[in-house]
Amino acid sequence: MSPQASPPAETGPTPPGRTRPGGRTARTRALVLDAVRAELGEHGYDGLTLEAVAARAGVHRTTVHRRWGDVGGLLADVLDAASDDDWRPPDTGTLQGDLAALNHEIQTALTATPPIVTALIAASFRSEQANRAQQRLWEDRYARCEIVVGRAARRGELPPGTDPRRLLVAATAPLYHHLVLLRAPLDPGLPDHAARTAVLAASAGAFAGPPPAGGA
């Protein structure tokens, strides 16, 4: 459920209000967004420039400037492109298995080399366009993952009225806290532990009913 850095898929629904280009335009977009990911992973936000992206993509700078405007526009399109994929959350047959598998995917993305996902997260604090795009991506990922909670409820693993978003945040937040905020060494057992803890809390009714005032 992390902000994926993979190129946009050629299939899948186009989000409302956005048009997926085709032909030569699509190829140019793919080259440019690949270049943004590579430059961001290697040099970070401060080293990301239109000139470097254009050179790496093999296109003219004016092409990049005309379509994306600035670095913020490039970052926003990279994040928006992630929503063009057909990713779905794991289906292992149990809530704990699904959340653990999801956490392992997140841990893999957050510890990849080059660190594109963490670089995108960091860049969202520097660019308002990237911040808005990342919020759209989070909403997309949480919406896709709600099926995990729905399946568990139908299997009788959860109390009635369990809030999907609150449960998903509780299950995945330890990965981001450990790897992004604390920048601590990888803990192979954390994905399973975080999933197990969230399931125990959810089974006890911690996420049933309205959220507490000021809560998630």
Disulfide bonds with the S-S distance in Angstrom:
none
